[in-house]
Amino acid sequence: MPWASDSEWQSVRQDIYASKDTRDYSRALRKLLLWKTRKGSLSRGLYCTELILQVITKDIHFCDVDDALNENDLVRLYSMALMKFVNLTADVLGKGPQKSMYYRASCIELPSWLIDMRHKISHDQDLPSLKSLRTAMEFALEWLQSKYWNEDENFLVVAPKLNMNIIDEFIDILEFYTLNKTPVDTVFKKDRLNILRNKLSVSKFSNKECVKKIKELLANKLWSLQLANVFVTRYLLQSQECNVSEGRISKTDKDMWSVLLKIMTTAGLLTNILQCLVTQNSRIAALWVVELCLVVYKFSKKNDAKHDSNQHICMNCKPLYLDTSLVLRTALNSTHAYTVVFLKWLLKVQVNPLKVKQHYNIIKLVSLYTGSVKITSKNTDRLFSVGDLIEKTENKHQAQWSLAFNMNWKQIPFGTTL
């Protein structure tokens, strides 16, 4: 599957089907196109979604568009998208011997008027009106939500059956790497290194060879994500906090893992590593997020400085392949007691920066939600409760807040009130 985690898939669905104020068709389309480049093609449900988003992101009726297309161009684009959509659903999903398209469409709950519109596009000289095509596109998106996006089996990331020999080999290589970097020579260290050489079937094995072998293992996309998770949970989480600088990982651990973290970043695994770390209810995991965010922050500032001095950074700097927005969403969807430790830095490295007030409000809400701070009159503004709302409503005074009706609060994403 082209998405790295269930949360990544869910974030795209949220961008398409959230409330009107929070949906983001353009961001969803960018992610779908990214998935297409990763795998080369999309499943039928995703491809149909992409077809629709390609058009509605050009229509000022649905999105904020800088260069709006004229009505004739939109009609032609909508007509092509609708025809492809019907062909890919009624013609394929509802296929049957000697059955009309109307019959096949009814089997998958596509209305007859949609088929009529498809036939008009295909056979008539005049295309449907823009209004009717917009209605058809809205229906198609709703149909895809019901038939594809709301089906759990379509997004659950089922990890491929991983050969345990690969995991064991990866762990042995990492153990050899850590022992070899340990400055103290002991009898146990020498004996263990010899055992590992025999297990790895090599007579001479250096850290340079370790790095080469790790690169080879991570190059295989079938198991690179699982190996990255093993690296995080088995090794990074065993690090120690610095005794001198509170809130930082010890220099020893940073020196130990800096090379391997660079390798995994080059392999495009930084997003996955950060996603794994932000979900761990662990102070050490939170401190590693801080360390990695600091590296990203310094990297971006260095590039900005080179750009300001008119140096050609594009040819000399390797990209980090980091989806900061996805990492932030993952963190906010799985908050815990240590989220506030790294949240400030995670917000700082967002590609699309938030306003200072939004930073403050997010950190404040997460702190209150996770119980990281106690609610007192000194550290928070006036907190309004449901009782305040009822009292204001009953007394008919002008209230700062008003009651919302017909709201399914379970569907409201965290942070829409910021």
Phi, psi and omega in degrees: 000143184283343178269146187279336184205164177300322183294328178294317178296316181296326180294325177292316178300321179297321179296330182273320191245013176287180178297161186303327184285336187246348181292155182215088182298321183296317179294321177298319179295318179301319180292320178298319178293325176296317177299322180296321180291329180292319187251343180095336178202166180242154174296165186301317180297317179291321181295318177298321177297317179298318179306315182290315182294328179302328182270312187292338175286351176259000185254120182296342177294331183251329187223162171282114185242131180289308180248090184290139177281155176283169187298320181297318179295319179296319180299316180296317180295314179299319182297316179296316181296317181295320180296316178297319181301311181295319180297322183281344181253294182295321183285334185248305183295328182254026187294142179195155183291132174054038179245141179287162178296326178298319180293314181296322178295320181296330180294334180245021173064036169265129185288157182294328181296333177290322177291321176302317181294322177297316179295322178297317179297320186284323191244334184274159178285324181263136178276159178299165179287158180298320180299315181291326178291322176297319178298319179296320179294320178297319177296317181300319178296318178296320179297318178295324177299315182289316188270338182236301191291336180267003179266117186302321186293348181280341185238341183301126180278106178268112183296135178297149179298113186268129176297117183299339177297327179294314179298314181299319179295318179299316179294319178297319180296318179293323177295317177299317181299314182291319179296319182293332180274350177288124186291334185276129177264124178229166178296319180299318181298314181296316180297317182293322178296322178294320178297316181294323177299319179293319180296324181272000176059044176226141179277320178238126184218115182250173178295331176296319177291325176301311181299318179298317181291322178297318178301319180296318180293319182287342179290341180273112184292345181295329183227006182298321181294318179294321179293324176296320178294322176298316180300317182292306188286329184269334187239305182301321182289351177268005181290171180242151176282146181294135180283335184270308181256103181295140180087014178228154176286146182299149180298325180300314181290323178295319178294324182296318191251000184299318182295315181291325177294324176294320179298315181291327175294316177298327179282002178080025185254005183297319178300316181293321178297314179294322177300318179294319183291317185293340180270351181278126177280070187213136179293320180298318177300317180297321180291327175294324176299317177301313182299314182292322177295324177297319178297315179297317181297314179294322178299314181293320179294322179295317178295320179298319180295319179293323180295319180295331180267013176064027173276152183273089184281334186298327183275340188253340186252131177279138180290157182271347181051052183241127175262088185295325180296318179295319178297318180296317179298317179300317180296317182287336177278349181220053182292150178209186187298337184256004180300320182294341180296319184252353190299322181301316182285326177295323176291327182291332186265009179296136180296320174257094188299143175270163178287158182303319180295323177294319174306308184300314183293320179296312180298320180294315179296316179295321179298316179292319183294320183271356180076021181288338175228151177274141181279114177224169179292344182276327185252010178211154175285182178302125179263124181263135179250175176300325178300321177298318181296315181296317181297316180295322181293317182294322182276354178057033174274159177288116186261151174289331180243156176227152181288140177258135182249156178056041180250130172266093189296337178294338181268355182276119181291151180299130173102002182288346180269002184287000000 
